Amino acid sequence: MARGPFDTLVDAARFGFDAADHKPLLEAWQALSLADIRSDLAERLIAAGIDEGGDEARFLLNHVLAPASLAQALADPALFSWQQAERLAALSWRRLQRVPLSQVLGSQPFWTLDLAVTADVLTPRADTETLVEAVLSEAGVDAARLVDLGTGSGAILLALLSERPGWNGLGVDLSDSALIVASGNAERCGLANRARFLQGRWGAGLADASADILVSNPPYIVADVLAGLAPEVRDHEPALALDGGADGLDAYREIIRDLPRLLVPGGLFALEIGYDQGAAVSALAQASGLVGIAVKADLAGHDRVVIGRRSGGDR
Ligand SMILES: C[S@@+](CC[C@H](N)C(=O)[O-])C[C@H]1O[C@@H](n2cnc3c(N)ncnc32)[C@H](O)[C@@H]1O
């Protein structure tokens, strides 16, 4: 692809420029209209292997133009300043390096929440909302102690707490840096008064019968498959959040073995799974003496959640 003024913008953001005069950036910027910038950026994103380059160019522009929208700025070019062009160039440069859009923008919508995302956490996926829905449809509304093992950004924990004002939640993660993001998200969502966080290995630091409801989206990708993933995932998301070991089931073995101890009698569990793991994870749950085991599919029809209970209780 021929180099044009937009490349000069991106190069200026990449290599820095003399803050005293901003000359290269200003010259490149003055040679472009907003419509040119939009189509040029879309083309460049697509050429970098990002299929949704058109949509992403719009997201990036809306992000730097806020509170004005892209549509408003196209109608009134005065709404787009060269400082915004500089910011756009810096963000575009990162995205062209295949840094995930959520990390470039710094946040990602999940459920009804807008969560901060950094390179220390898995970007919350729309598929994971299947787990949130499954728990809400199985659990009552009474006061409950919710535990989320491998909480990452806090996505599942916070989505559930946002729907159930009577619940209190504990998010556990091995990663200290993920827990900083999760507790920031609890503040950001106004849920910090009902969310606690604990560093540790799955449920090892938790007392017997400490969960009425236990959820987890553990790492479940087969180790050999990791190298073939998209660069956004392979190079920019934490391996600790992805690598499920030789058969993808390492974390499930550890978590499920401990579920009868962690749950109260009759307590509910829900685990996110890979599309082909329903039978294997259900068998692990059965072998651990758990009951009422069912597999739920996501909107695409793929198996996505294994749900069940500890026996006993009156539920
Ligand atoms: C697939 S991510 C899920 C993140 C978040 N719950 C979500 O659904 O978006 C798995 C999480 O488990 C954490 N993790 C990995 N191994 C762990 C372990 N042994 N004990 C606790 N957490 C662990 C990772 O740091 C990561 O945050």
The ligand as a Gaussian input file, in Angstrom:
#p B3LYP/6-31G(d) Opt

LIG

0 1
 C      -10.005000     -17.119000      31.156000
 S       -9.508000     -15.901000      32.345000
 C      -11.101000     -15.396000      32.951000
 C      -11.164000     -13.980000      33.431000
 C      -12.581000     -13.478000      33.778000
 N      -13.170000     -14.303000      34.807000
 C      -13.463000     -13.493000      32.543000
 O      -14.324000     -14.367000      32.435000
 O      -13.311000     -12.600000      31.674000
 C       -8.851000     -16.960000      33.638000
 C       -8.361000     -16.236000      34.871000
 O       -7.869000     -17.242000      35.786000
 C       -6.703000     -16.760000      36.414000
 N       -5.927000     -17.931000      36.877000
 C       -5.146000     -18.756000      36.141000
 N       -4.633000     -19.737000      36.916000
 C       -5.111000     -19.522000      38.174000
 C       -4.971000     -20.201000      39.413000
 N       -4.214000     -21.318000      39.521000
 N       -5.624000     -19.720000      40.491000
 C       -6.397000     -18.599000      40.401000
 N       -6.573000     -17.913000      39.242000
 C       -5.942000     -18.363000      38.143000
 C       -6.017000     -15.937000      35.359000
 O       -5.108000     -15.027000      35.928000
 C       -7.214000     -15.276000      34.660000
 O       -7.512000     -14.034000      35.259000

